């Protein structure tokens, strides 16, 4: 496991400390959980964006072999 040192403004440090206290964990666990949630949120947003593009007709349609030849 890698250790990162990240400077935080005072108000964010307080949030991390408060969350750790309420969750009965430590600051590192709070930050790991926050990063995981951010990664999941970005994945959801990417799917929603792709769905919106398909809805708007911006997606690719047709035979995958033919499409791959056009993109090559």
N, C-alpha and C positions, 0 to 999 in steps of 0.2 A: 504494500500500500504506500502511496506517495503522500507526503505531507506538503501542503501549500500554506503559505503565509499570505493572508489577504487583509489589507488595511480596510477597516470599516469605520464609517462615521459613528459618532457616539450614539445617535438614535438607533442605528441598526445593531450595534453591539448590545444595547439594552434589550432590543427585541429578541435577539438570539439568546441572551441570558434568561430572559423571562420565559421564553418557550422551553428552554432546557429545564428550567425549574418546574414548570407546569407539567411537562411530559415525564419528569423523573429520569431524564437522560443527561447527556452532556452537550456542550456547544458543538463539538465535531459532528455528533449524530444529527443535530438540528440542521446544520449546514448541508450534510450529505442528503438528508431527506428533502430539503429545499431544492437542491440541485436536481434530484430525481424527479420531483414534481415539475420543475421547469422543463426538463427534457420531455416528460410525458405531455405537458401542455403544448410544447412546440410540435410534437408528433401529431397531436389531435388537430392543431391548427393547419398543419400541412395536408392532412386528409380532408378537412373541411374546404380548404382552398382548392384542392384537386376536384372535389365533388362540385364546387361552384363553377369551376372551369368547364367541367363536363356538362353541367346544366346550361351554361352559356354557349355550348357548342364548340368549345375550344379544344376538345379532346381529339385524339386520333381514332379513327374508325377503319375497320377493314381487316384483312388477313395479316397476321403478324409477320409472316414471311415477306409479303409484298411491302409492308411498311418498313421492315428492317432494310430491305434493298434500297428503298427511297432515302432512308436516313444515312446510308453508308456512303 
